[in-house]
Amino acid sequence: MSQEILDQIREIERDKGIEAGQIEAAVEDALLAAYKKTPGAARHATVELDERGDYRVFSIELPADLEERLLDEARERALDELERIEEESGERNHTLLQDEDLEIEWDEVPEDLVQREDVTPENFGRIAAQTAKQVILQRIREAERAMMYDEYVDRVGEVVTGIVQQAGDRNNVLVDLGKVEALLPRSEQVDG
C-alpha cells in the first residue's frame, strides 16, 4: 500500500462522517482475512499498518498448552453468547463452532510466550484481494448503519417530517427523512 491509499481512507472517513481509524482497522482486518486465504497461511496472525501505508503480517506461535487453554476460553465465550441469543430470541440456534472462527483474547497472553515471525506475502491473489474488498465495504456499511441508528435512537416517539417516496404493497409507506429512508407501517399512519 502507499500513502495515497491512507489519504483516500481518511477522505472516505471525512466524507461519510465515520470515526477516524475505523476504516484503517477494517483494512487491517481485510488484509488479515486475505492472508488467511493464501496457501500455507499461519493459524494465528496479525496485521500492522504504519503511518506510511506499509503493512506487515506477523504469524503468531504459542505453546500448545496455552493455545488450547485460550481456545477453550474463546469457545466458552462463544457458547455463552449463543445461549444468550437463544434466550432473547426464543429460538434454538444450531451453529457449528470451529476453532478457526474463535477469537482469542491476545491481551491475556504474556509477551514472552509469543513468537512472532514476519510472513508478509509478496502479493495477494485475486481471491484474497476480493475478500479484502468485501470486508472493507461491509465495515463501511456497518459504520454508516451505526451512525444512522445513533442519530435516531434518541428520537423514539418524536414526530419527524419527511417526504413520501413510495406507497408500497401491504399499506406500507417509504418516507425520505433526509439522510435515511424509513418504512412507515400501516399501524403508524394517519387515516386517509
WOLIN-V78102 format. One record per residue. SS is DSSP state (~ for helix, > for strand, _ for the rest). PSI is psi in whole degrees, 0 to 359 (NA if undefined). D_LAST is the distance of its C-alpha to the last C-alpha in Angstrom with 2 decimals. Layout:
BEGIN
SS PSI D_LAST
SS PSI D_LAST
END
This chain:
BEGIN
_ 175 57.50
_ 176 58.06
~ 328 57.14
~ 321 54.79
~ 318 52.64
~ 322 52.49
~ 320 51.51
~ 320 48.67
~ 314 47.55
~ 325 47.54
~ 319 45.63
~ 317 42.90
~ 318 42.73
~ 313 42.40
~ 319 39.81
~ 355 37.52
_ 25 38.28
_ 142 39.89
_ 138 42.50
_ 136 46.03
_ 343 47.98
~ 318 45.15
~ 326 45.60
~ 318 49.38
~ 323 49.12
~ 321 46.99
~ 317 49.73
~ 315 52.35
~ 321 50.45
~ 318 49.96
~ 324 53.66
~ 316 54.54
~ 321 52.37
~ 319 54.03
~ 318 57.45
~ 338 56.80
_ 348 56.19
_ 147 59.62
_ 139 62.55
_ 18 64.76
_ 146 62.25
_ 152 63.16
_ 317 61.28
_ 132 60.53
> 165 60.05
> 154 58.54
> 136 57.68
> 130 58.50
> 127 57.22
_ 178 59.24
_ 345 58.41
_ 353 59.93
_ 4 57.60
_ 145 60.30
> 152 59.54
> 140 61.88
> 128 61.36
> 129 63.46
> 150 64.17
> 122 64.54
> 133 67.19
_ 156 67.44
_ 144 70.10
~ 318 69.17
~ 320 69.09
~ 319 66.83
~ 317 64.49
~ 319 64.24
~ 317 63.53
~ 322 60.77
~ 322 59.21
~ 317 59.38
~ 318 57.62
~ 320 54.91
~ 319 54.49
~ 317 54.20
~ 318 51.50
~ 319 49.54
~ 319 49.89
~ 318 48.77
~ 318 45.66
~ 319 44.90
~ 320 45.43
~ 317 43.09
~ 320 40.34
~ 320 41.02
~ 318 40.75
~ 316 37.42
~ 337 35.83
_ 9 37.71
_ 144 38.69
_ 135 42.24
_ 116 42.81
_ 82 45.66
_ 132 46.62
_ 120 50.07
_ 123 51.62
_ 148 54.13
~ 327 56.55
~ 333 55.49
~ 349 51.91
_ 143 53.03
_ 116 52.99
_ 141 56.27
_ 97 56.50
~ 337 59.00
~ 344 59.37
~ 350 61.18
_ 125 63.84
_ 136 67.03
~ 329 67.66
~ 343 71.28
~ 350 70.26
_ 130 68.00
> 118 69.60
> 141 67.64
> 135 68.56
> 117 67.19
_ 32 65.86
_ 122 63.80
_ 153 63.53
_ 316 64.72
_ 153 61.51
_ 147 58.53
_ 177 57.96
~ 315 54.97
~ 319 53.30
~ 319 53.88
~ 321 52.46
~ 320 49.32
~ 315 48.98
~ 316 49.35
~ 315 46.67
~ 319 44.18
~ 315 44.96
~ 313 44.52
~ 320 41.17
~ 318 39.89
~ 322 41.02
~ 316 39.30
~ 317 35.96
~ 318 36.52
~ 319 37.33
~ 318 34.21
~ 318 32.01
~ 321 33.86
~ 317 33.35
~ 317 29.57
~ 313 29.51
~ 327 31.77
~ 324 29.62
~ 352 26.47
~ 328 28.13
_ 355 28.71
_ 19 25.13
_ 131 23.67
_ 356 21.26
_ 146 21.09
_ 128 18.07
_ 153 18.68
_ 150 17.31
_ 175 17.04
> 127 16.19
> 122 13.86
> 321 16.57
> 135 15.30
> 102 12.54
_ 185 15.12
~ 167 15.91
~ 24 15.18
~ 22 11.58
_ 149 13.21
> 134 12.66
> 123 15.90
> 131 16.09
> 118 19.33
_ 10 20.68
_ 267 23.91
_ 336 26.62
_ 162 24.49
> 143 21.45
> 152 19.28
> 120 17.28
> 108 14.08
_ 160 13.85
~ 322 11.01
~ 341 12.55
~ 356 12.19
_ 153 8.54
_ 141 6.36
_ 137 3.80
_ NA 0.00
END
